[in-house]
Amino acid sequence: MQSWALVTGATAGIGESFTRLLAQNGYNLVLVARDLPRLQERATALESKFDISTLVLQADLSTDEGCSMIEQYIRDNQIDVLINNAGFGINKAFTVSQLDAEQALLDVLVRTPMRLMHVALPGMKERDKGVIINVSSVAGWIAGGTYSAAKSYLTVLSESLHTELTGTKVKVSALCPGFTRTEFHQRGRMSMKGLPGFMWLNADKLVEQSWKDAVNGKAVSVPGWQYQLLTFVMRYAPRPMVRKIGMNVRIKQRR
């Protein structure tokens, strides 16, 4: 029986890189995203290049209906790898943002990965086999609005589950990348002009590192020396400094 992996936000960026890495490792793929034409295009390319099977599930994970559909699929089918990657960003301060946008961010970045893990883990535990990677962010260590807060939740929950599953062959890991060359910042209309070139990460390379870390039982993966150094500082620096850095980053992105 061939193993299946499910990837949310599978059509671009880190999610798309994960689909190629998993296909290369022989996994059949369930691809989840909102854009059906791009999903179908991705599925066709993966099947052609890697000789695997794919299934496309069009879903808006900011909605109850979209999340529930993916939950039900996981209940009804054996998923051995779950990549919670679907992203959401808001380029406005909390005090002037739209409440429905803030709720959608919470639903995509917190509600959906929590629920999908809650559904997937019982089967993985029963089979004593499985890998879950939650795509979090180094932003979880700074104070940068609801995005940082949501990513902090995802990292901490991943760490907690990693500890809870010690002694099993089920692996849970948080991938915490820094700035990565994807569509994310353009779609969120965030200005990244002032960021030095050496701070940008390559999606394929960080996904490769994340997979290696997860399989080897590492709770948190922070690819790139620059972000390993940054997160070390953020973890131990005085909180007033961390808050100031977080606010400065958000202000620059909104310009």
Buried (B, 14 or more C-beta within 10 A) or exposed (E): EEBBBBBBBBBBBBBBBBBBBBBEBEBBBBBBBBEEEBBBEBBEBBBEEBEBBBBBBBBBBBBEEBBEBBBEBBEEEBBBBBBBBBBBBBBBEEEEBEEEBBEBBBBBBBBBBBBBBEBBBEBBBEEEBBBBBBBBBBBBBBBBBBBBBBBBBBBBBBBEBBEEBEEEEBBBBBBBBBBBEBEBBEBBEBEBEEBEEEEBBEBBEBBBBBBEBBEEEBBBBBBBEBBEEBBEEBEEEEEEEBEEBBBEBBEBBBE
